[in-house]
Amino acid sequence: MNRLLLLHGAIGAKDQFGVLHKLLSAGMEVHIMNFTGHGGGEIPDEPFTIDMFARDIIAYLDSNNIDEINIFGYSMGGYAALYAALNNLGRIGKIFTLATKFEWTPEIAEREIKMLDADKMKMKVPKFAQELAKRHGEDKWETLLQKTADMMTGLGNKNVLTAELLNLVNNEVLVGIGDSDKMVSLEETITAFRALPNANLIVLPATPHPIEMADSTRLAAEIKRFFE
């Protein structure tokens, strides 16, 4: 049976894939996991890095006796999947990324981390802050935000998936973006698509950045089509 692993984005968790998991489970063995420190898991003392999250993927495969798996990676999940494929040949099959941010500079990182200020969230978007507290734990979500911000600062200083490195990823990849995404540009997505040697590009209509706002039925159909 076709195996597929769904990977969440930064400050996300596997519970966001409830509907998509159900839609994909017919005819496909679907796996979901939380990255280290997400979804209520213990937050480590060491910094969050893409390398850590890539190791999470391989550890999940090892613990479930899976030799190779296809991956749908949303946002940071797509970035981690490509990084894992680059460094673990033979373990990752086809990859479908959606809303993955490929361009990182100090200026971009600074802009992104402004949206991860816990105090401002509680004041300006209290409902979202409550969702994060529920998803990650009342005593953990603010630490999660800070560690994610620090990781983004690190990516701004050193992008670990440059065009030159993407050119070394030989996996079949479908690079996806929503046409209403305000966080990820079409230009950076096309640049990544062109750098990958075995890739195709898909633009989903009426789709903003948050995975919860994507048309799950349409997305599930595109995922099935790519991984069939």
LUMKEVO-987863 format. One record per residue (C-alpha): residue in one letter; x, y, z. Coordinates in nm, 3 decimals, always signed. Layout:
// residues N
<r lumtor="a" east="X" north="Y" up="Z"/>
...
***
This chain:
// residues 228
<r lumtor="m" east="+0.000" north="+0.000" up="+0.000"/>
<r lumtor="n" east="+0.113" north="+0.355" up="-0.077"/>
<r lumtor="r" east="+0.255" north="+0.515" up="+0.239"/>
<r lumtor="l" east="+0.228" north="+0.888" up="+0.302"/>
<r lumtor="l" east="+0.353" north="+1.103" up="+0.591"/>
<r lumtor="l" east="+0.185" north="+1.438" up="+0.658"/>
<r lumtor="l" east="+0.413" north="+1.703" up="+0.810"/>
<r lumtor="h" east="+0.283" north="+2.018" up="+0.981"/>
<r lumtor="g" east="+0.430" north="+2.366" up="+0.967"/>
<r lumtor="a" east="+0.600" north="+2.593" up="+1.220"/>
<r lumtor="i" east="+0.401" north="+2.632" up="+1.546"/>
<r lumtor="g" east="+0.159" north="+2.372" up="+1.407"/>
<r lumtor="a" east="+0.082" north="+2.013" up="+1.504"/>
<r lumtor="k" east="-0.050" north="+1.690" up="+1.358"/>
<r lumtor="d" east="-0.405" north="+1.762" up="+1.483"/>
<r lumtor="q" east="-0.442" north="+2.012" up="+1.198"/>
<r lumtor="f" east="-0.457" north="+1.722" up="+0.952"/>
<r lumtor="g" east="-0.775" north="+1.560" up="+1.085"/>
<r lumtor="v" east="-0.993" north="+1.617" up="+0.777"/>
<r lumtor="l" east="-0.712" north="+1.563" up="+0.527"/>
<r lumtor="h" east="-0.606" north="+1.242" up="+0.701"/>
<r lumtor="k" east="-0.961" north="+1.106" up="+0.674"/>
<r lumtor="l" east="-0.993" north="+1.200" up="+0.307"/>
<r lumtor="l" east="-0.660" north="+1.038" up="+0.217"/>
<r lumtor="s" east="-0.691" north="+0.720" up="+0.422"/>
<r lumtor="a" east="-0.898" north="+0.537" up="+0.161"/>
<r lumtor="g" east="-0.644" north="+0.344" up="-0.044"/>
<r lumtor="m" east="-0.342" north="+0.498" up="+0.127"/>
<r lumtor="e" east="-0.155" north="+0.428" up="+0.451"/>
<r lumtor="v" east="-0.138" north="+0.775" up="+0.606"/>
<r lumtor="h" east="+0.096" north="+0.867" up="+0.890"/>
<r lumtor="i" east="+0.108" north="+1.188" up="+1.095"/>
<r lumtor="m" east="+0.362" north="+1.305" up="+1.352"/>
<r lumtor="n" east="+0.457" north="+1.605" up="+1.561"/>
<r lumtor="f" east="+0.796" north="+1.765" up="+1.530"/>
<r lumtor="t" east="+0.998" north="+1.790" up="+1.851"/>
<r lumtor="g" east="+0.842" north="+2.032" up="+2.100"/>
<r lumtor="h" east="+0.512" north="+2.061" up="+1.910"/>
<r lumtor="g" east="+0.165" north="+1.936" up="+1.996"/>
<r lumtor="g" east="+0.232" north="+1.927" up="+2.368"/>
<r lumtor="g" east="+0.558" north="+1.735" up="+2.341"/>
<r lumtor="e" east="+0.850" north="+1.811" up="+2.568"/>
<r lumtor="i" east="+1.043" north="+2.116" up="+2.451"/>
<r lumtor="p" east="+1.417" north="+2.045" up="+2.446"/>
<r lumtor="d" east="+1.686" north="+2.273" up="+2.579"/>
<r lumtor="e" east="+1.866" north="+2.267" up="+2.245"/>
<r lumtor="p" east="+1.758" north="+2.512" up="+1.973"/>
<r lumtor="f" east="+1.502" north="+2.423" up="+1.710"/>
<r lumtor="t" east="+1.671" north="+2.360" up="+1.374"/>
<r lumtor="i" east="+1.568" north="+2.214" up="+1.041"/>
<r lumtor="d" east="+1.826" north="+1.943" up="+1.101"/>
<r lumtor="m" east="+1.645" north="+1.850" up="+1.425"/>
<r lumtor="f" east="+1.313" north="+1.823" up="+1.244"/>
<r lumtor="a" east="+1.468" north="+1.620" up="+0.962"/>
<r lumtor="r" east="+1.603" north="+1.382" up="+1.225"/>
<r lumtor="d" east="+1.251" north="+1.362" up="+1.369"/>
<r lumtor="i" east="+1.129" north="+1.232" up="+1.033"/>
<r lumtor="i" east="+1.392" north="+0.960" up="+1.013"/>
<r lumtor="a" east="+1.336" north="+0.866" up="+1.379"/>
<r lumtor="y" east="+0.965" north="+0.826" up="+1.305"/>
<r lumtor="l" east="+1.042" north="+0.598" up="+1.011"/>
<r lumtor="d" east="+1.282" north="+0.393" up="+1.221"/>
<r lumtor="s" east="+1.039" north="+0.357" up="+1.513"/>
<r lumtor="n" east="+0.764" north="+0.240" up="+1.276"/>
<r lumtor="n" east="+0.989" north="+0.006" up="+1.074"/>
<r lumtor="i" east="+0.936" north="+0.205" up="+0.754"/>
<r lumtor="d" east="+1.214" north="+0.187" up="+0.498"/>
<r lumtor="e" east="+1.080" north="+0.459" up="+0.266"/>
<r lumtor="i" east="+0.783" north="+0.695" up="+0.263"/>
<r lumtor="n" east="+0.629" north="+0.970" up="+0.050"/>
<r lumtor="i" east="+0.572" north="+1.305" up="+0.219"/>
<r lumtor="f" east="+0.321" north="+1.588" up="+0.202"/>
<r lumtor="g" east="+0.484" north="+1.878" up="+0.386"/>
<r lumtor="y" east="+0.294" north="+2.194" up="+0.468"/>
<r lumtor="s" east="+0.502" north="+2.512" up="+0.510"/>
<r lumtor="m" east="+0.804" north="+2.427" up="+0.731"/>
<r lumtor="g" east="+0.712" north="+2.060" up="+0.695"/>
<r lumtor="g" east="+0.793" north="+2.078" up="+0.325"/>
<r lumtor="y" east="+1.125" north="+2.246" up="+0.397"/>
<r lumtor="a" east="+1.217" north="+1.976" up="+0.652"/>
<r lumtor="a" east="+1.111" north="+1.702" up="+0.409"/>
<r lumtor="l" east="+1.340" north="+1.832" up="+0.134"/>
<r lumtor="y" east="+1.627" north="+1.868" up="+0.381"/>
<r lumtor="a" east="+1.569" north="+1.513" up="+0.504"/>
<r lumtor="a" east="+1.564" north="+1.382" up="+0.147"/>
<r lumtor="l" east="+1.894" north="+1.556" up="+0.075"/>
<r lumtor="n" east="+2.062" north="+1.397" up="+0.374"/>
<r lumtor="n" east="+1.893" north="+1.053" up="+0.390"/>
<r lumtor="l" east="+1.905" north="+0.906" up="+0.042"/>
<r lumtor="g" east="+1.658" north="+0.624" up="-0.010"/>
<r lumtor="r" east="+1.439" north="+0.697" up="+0.293"/>
<r lumtor="i" east="+1.218" north="+0.965" up="+0.135"/>
<r lumtor="g" east="+1.019" north="+0.902" up="-0.184"/>
<r lumtor="k" east="+0.809" north="+1.164" up="-0.360"/>
<r lumtor="i" east="+0.753" north="+1.500" up="-0.189"/>
<r lumtor="f" east="+0.461" north="+1.744" up="-0.220"/>
<r lumtor="t" east="+0.531" north="+2.079" up="-0.057"/>
<r lumtor="l" east="+0.261" north="+2.340" up="+0.002"/>
<r lumtor="a" east="+0.318" north="+2.699" up="+0.116"/>
<r lumtor="t" east="+0.684" north="+2.632" up="+0.194"/>
<r lumtor="k" east="+0.900" north="+2.940" up="+0.246"/>
<r lumtor="f" east="+1.224" north="+2.895" up="+0.053"/>
<r lumtor="e" east="+1.371" north="+3.246" up="+0.060"/>
<r lumtor="w" east="+1.543" north="+3.346" up="+0.385"/>
<r lumtor="t" east="+1.743" north="+3.658" up="+0.456"/>
<r lumtor="p" east="+1.800" north="+3.850" up="+0.781"/>
<r lumtor="e" east="+1.535" north="+4.101" up="+0.671"/>
<r lumtor="i" east="+1.279" north="+3.830" up="+0.590"/>
<r lumtor="a" east="+1.347" north="+3.652" up="+0.918"/>
<r lumtor="e" east="+1.302" north="+3.976" up="+1.112"/>
<r lumtor="r" east="+0.967" north="+4.033" up="+0.944"/>
<r lumtor="e" east="+0.848" north="+3.679" up="+1.014"/>
<r lumtor="i" east="+0.941" north="+3.673" up="+1.382"/>
<r lumtor="k" east="+0.739" north="+3.988" up="+1.447"/>
<r lumtor="m" east="+0.433" north="+3.765" up="+1.406"/>
<r lumtor="l" east="+0.558" north="+3.531" up="+1.679"/>
<r lumtor="d" east="+0.540" north="+3.777" up="+1.970"/>
<r lumtor="a" east="+0.328" north="+3.606" up="+2.237"/>
<r lumtor="d" east="+0.229" north="+3.928" up="+2.416"/>
<r lumtor="k" east="+0.111" north="+4.090" up="+2.092"/>
<r lumtor="m" east="-0.079" north="+3.773" up="+2.001"/>
<r lumtor="k" east="-0.263" north="+3.773" up="+2.332"/>
<r lumtor="m" east="-0.358" north="+4.135" up="+2.279"/>
<r lumtor="k" east="-0.435" north="+4.144" up="+1.905"/>
<r lumtor="v" east="-0.543" north="+3.786" up="+1.822"/>
<r lumtor="p" east="-0.644" north="+3.632" up="+2.156"/>
<r lumtor="k" east="-0.840" north="+3.351" up="+1.994"/>
<r lumtor="f" east="-0.532" north="+3.236" up="+1.802"/>
<r lumtor="a" east="-0.323" north="+3.259" up="+2.119"/>
<r lumtor="q" east="-0.578" north="+3.038" up="+2.295"/>
<r lumtor="e" east="-0.561" north="+2.787" up="+2.010"/>
<r lumtor="l" east="-0.182" north="+2.772" up="+2.040"/>
<r lumtor="a" east="-0.205" north="+2.725" up="+2.417"/>
<r lumtor="k" east="-0.451" north="+2.440" up="+2.366"/>
<r lumtor="r" east="-0.244" north="+2.282" up="+2.090"/>
<r lumtor="h" east="+0.096" north="+2.299" up="+2.259"/>
<r lumtor="g" east="+0.018" north="+2.345" up="+2.629"/>
<r lumtor="e" east="-0.050" north="+2.649" up="+2.845"/>
<r lumtor="d" east="+0.299" north="+2.625" up="+2.990"/>
<r lumtor="k" east="+0.479" north="+2.561" up="+2.661"/>
<r lumtor="w" east="+0.337" north="+2.762" up="+2.375"/>
<r lumtor="e" east="+0.524" north="+3.083" up="+2.447"/>
<r lumtor="t" east="+0.855" north="+2.898" up="+2.467"/>
<r lumtor="l" east="+0.766" north="+2.728" up="+2.139"/>
<r lumtor="l" east="+0.715" north="+3.067" up="+1.975"/>
<r lumtor="q" east="+1.051" north="+3.194" up="+2.098"/>
<r lumtor="k" east="+1.238" north="+2.884" up="+1.983"/>
<r lumtor="t" east="+1.069" north="+2.907" up="+1.643"/>
<r lumtor="a" east="+1.164" north="+3.274" up="+1.617"/>
<r lumtor="d" east="+1.525" north="+3.187" up="+1.701"/>
<r lumtor="m" east="+1.523" north="+2.916" up="+1.432"/>
<r lumtor="m" east="+1.395" north="+3.165" up="+1.175"/>
<r lumtor="t" east="+1.669" north="+3.408" up="+1.273"/>
<r lumtor="g" east="+1.917" north="+3.129" up="+1.211"/>
<r lumtor="l" east="+1.765" north="+3.057" up="+0.870"/>
<r lumtor="g" east="+1.786" north="+3.426" up="+0.788"/>
<r lumtor="n" east="+2.157" north="+3.415" up="+0.858"/>
<r lumtor="k" east="+2.208" north="+3.083" up="+0.681"/>
<r lumtor="n" east="+1.948" north="+2.932" up="+0.450"/>
<r lumtor="v" east="+2.009" north="+2.556" up="+0.468"/>
<r lumtor="l" east="+1.822" north="+2.493" up="+0.141"/>
<r lumtor="t" east="+1.982" north="+2.725" up="-0.112"/>
<r lumtor="a" east="+1.914" north="+2.684" up="-0.483"/>
<r lumtor="e" east="+2.246" north="+2.501" up="-0.512"/>
<r lumtor="l" east="+2.138" north="+2.247" up="-0.249"/>
<r lumtor="l" east="+1.789" north="+2.210" up="-0.393"/>
<r lumtor="n" east="+1.958" north="+2.119" up="-0.719"/>
<r lumtor="l" east="+2.095" north="+1.810" up="-0.542"/>
<r lumtor="v" east="+1.750" north="+1.682" up="-0.441"/>
<r lumtor="n" east="+1.671" north="+1.418" up="-0.702"/>
<r lumtor="n" east="+1.335" north="+1.312" up="-0.557"/>
<r lumtor="e" east="+1.022" north="+1.374" up="-0.762"/>
<r lumtor="v" east="+0.875" north="+1.690" up="-0.608"/>
<r lumtor="l" east="+0.551" north="+1.882" up="-0.655"/>
<r lumtor="v" east="+0.599" north="+2.238" up="-0.534"/>
<r lumtor="g" east="+0.267" north="+2.394" up="-0.436"/>
<r lumtor="i" east="+0.150" north="+2.740" up="-0.337"/>
<r lumtor="g" east="-0.187" north="+2.904" up="-0.289"/>
<r lumtor="d" east="-0.262" north="+3.203" up="-0.510"/>
<r lumtor="s" east="-0.365" north="+3.406" up="-0.203"/>
<r lumtor="d" east="-0.063" north="+3.325" up="+0.014"/>
<r lumtor="k" east="+0.060" north="+3.640" up="+0.190"/>
<r lumtor="m" east="+0.359" north="+3.474" up="+0.360"/>
<r lumtor="v" east="+0.520" north="+3.289" up="+0.069"/>
<r lumtor="s" east="+0.572" north="+3.457" up="-0.267"/>
<r lumtor="l" east="+0.505" north="+3.298" up="-0.603"/>
<r lumtor="e" east="+0.848" north="+3.421" up="-0.714"/>
<r lumtor="e" east="+1.042" north="+3.231" up="-0.446"/>
<r lumtor="t" east="+0.827" north="+2.923" up="-0.509"/>
<r lumtor="i" east="+0.905" north="+2.931" up="-0.881"/>
<r lumtor="t" east="+1.275" north="+2.981" up="-0.804"/>
<r lumtor="a" east="+1.274" north="+2.669" up="-0.586"/>
<r lumtor="f" east="+1.078" north="+2.474" up="-0.848"/>
<r lumtor="r" east="+1.333" north="+2.564" up="-1.114"/>
<r lumtor="a" east="+1.623" north="+2.469" up="-0.887"/>
<r lumtor="l" east="+1.485" north="+2.123" up="-0.818"/>
<r lumtor="p" east="+1.590" north="+1.887" up="-1.100"/>
<r lumtor="n" east="+1.277" north="+1.667" up="-1.093"/>
<r lumtor="a" east="+0.992" north="+1.898" up="-0.999"/>
<r lumtor="n" east="+0.654" north="+2.025" up="-1.108"/>
<r lumtor="l" east="+0.463" north="+2.331" up="-0.990"/>
<r lumtor="i" east="+0.101" north="+2.369" up="-0.882"/>
<r lumtor="v" east="-0.085" north="+2.687" up="-0.784"/>
<r lumtor="l" east="-0.405" north="+2.627" up="-0.588"/>
<r lumtor="p" east="-0.682" north="+2.881" up="-0.650"/>
<r lumtor="a" east="-0.844" north="+3.080" up="-0.367"/>
<r lumtor="t" east="-0.592" north="+2.938" up="-0.119"/>
<r lumtor="p" east="-0.424" north="+3.154" up="+0.149"/>
<r lumtor="h" east="-0.133" north="+3.040" up="+0.367"/>
<r lumtor="p" east="-0.309" north="+2.874" up="+0.666"/>
<r lumtor="i" east="-0.366" north="+2.503" up="+0.601"/>
<r lumtor="e" east="-0.704" north="+2.525" up="+0.773"/>
<r lumtor="m" east="-0.824" north="+2.762" up="+0.500"/>
<r lumtor="a" east="-0.733" north="+2.531" up="+0.211"/>
<r lumtor="d" east="-1.007" north="+2.336" up="+0.034"/>
<r lumtor="s" east="-0.939" north="+1.994" up="+0.189"/>
<r lumtor="t" east="-1.129" north="+1.803" up="-0.078"/>
<r lumtor="r" east="-0.939" north="+1.971" up="-0.362"/>
<r lumtor="l" east="-0.608" north="+1.935" up="-0.179"/>
<r lumtor="a" east="-0.669" north="+1.565" up="-0.108"/>
<r lumtor="a" east="-0.747" north="+1.507" up="-0.476"/>
<r lumtor="e" east="-0.420" north="+1.675" up="-0.583"/>
<r lumtor="i" east="-0.224" north="+1.475" up="-0.325"/>
<r lumtor="k" east="-0.377" north="+1.146" up="-0.442"/>
<r lumtor="r" east="-0.310" north="+1.234" up="-0.805"/>
<r lumtor="f" east="+0.058" north="+1.304" up="-0.737"/>
<r lumtor="f" east="+0.123" north="+1.002" up="-0.517"/>
<r lumtor="e" east="-0.082" north="+0.743" up="-0.707"/>
***
